């Protein structure tokens, strides 16, 4: 939870909404960003979390 809390706001928002079960389309509507931006933010958030938690992909 601490690693997620340290992410930038945009990444936290996208990650939280995805955890709640929203689709990329739904997240893009809620945040007012494109679906491709949702995908980019999710990928970057996952990469940062993997780095912080010491996991390799």
FIDRENNU-807475 format. One record per residue (C-alpha): residue in three letters; residue number from 1; x, y, z. Coordinates in steps of 0.05 Angstrom, whole numbers. Layout:
<atoms>
Ala  NUM  X  Y  Z
...
</atoms>
This chain:
<atoms>
Unk  1  0  0  0
Unk  2  58  47  15
Unk  3  87  36  -54
Unk  4  20  53  -87
Unk  5  13  116  -43
Unk  6  81  140  -69
Unk  7  59  139  -141
Unk  8  41  204  -176
Unk  9  -33  222  -171
Unk  10  -50  206  -243
Unk  11  -21  136  -237
Unk  12  -55  124  -170
Unk  13  -122  145  -199
Unk  14  -118  99  -259
Unk  15  -92  41  -217
Unk  16  -147  50  -164
Unk  17  -202  53  -216
Unk  18  -174  -9  -251
Unk  19  -173  -46  -184
Unk  20  -246  -28  -176
Unk  21  -261  -64  -241
Unk  22  -270  -6  -290
Unk  23  -251  -17  -362
Unk  24  -201  27  -399
Unk  25  -260  62  -432
Unk  26  -295  76  -366
Unk  27  -231  101  -334
Unk  28  -218  148  -393
Unk  29  -288  177  -385
Unk  30  -282  186  -310
Unk  31  -214  221  -315
Unk  32  -225  256  -381
Unk  33  -164  225  -415
Unk  34  -156  180  -475
Unk  35  -157  104  -470
Unk  36  -85  102  -495
Unk  37  -65  149  -438
Unk  38  -100  102  -389
Unk  39  -58  45  -417
Unk  40  6  85  -412
Unk  41  -7  106  -341
Unk  42  -24  35  -320
Unk  43  39  8  -352
Unk  44  83  61  -319
Unk  45  50  49  -252
Unk  46  62  -26  -257
Unk  47  135  -14  -276
Unk  48  146  32  -217
Unk  49  112  -15  -169
Unk  50  153  -74  -194
Unk  51  216  -33  -184
Unk  52  197  -10  -114
Unk  53  177  -80  -94
Unk  54  239  -112  -125
Unk  55  203  -154  -176
Unk  56  229  -169  -245
Unk  57  183  -178  -305
</atoms>
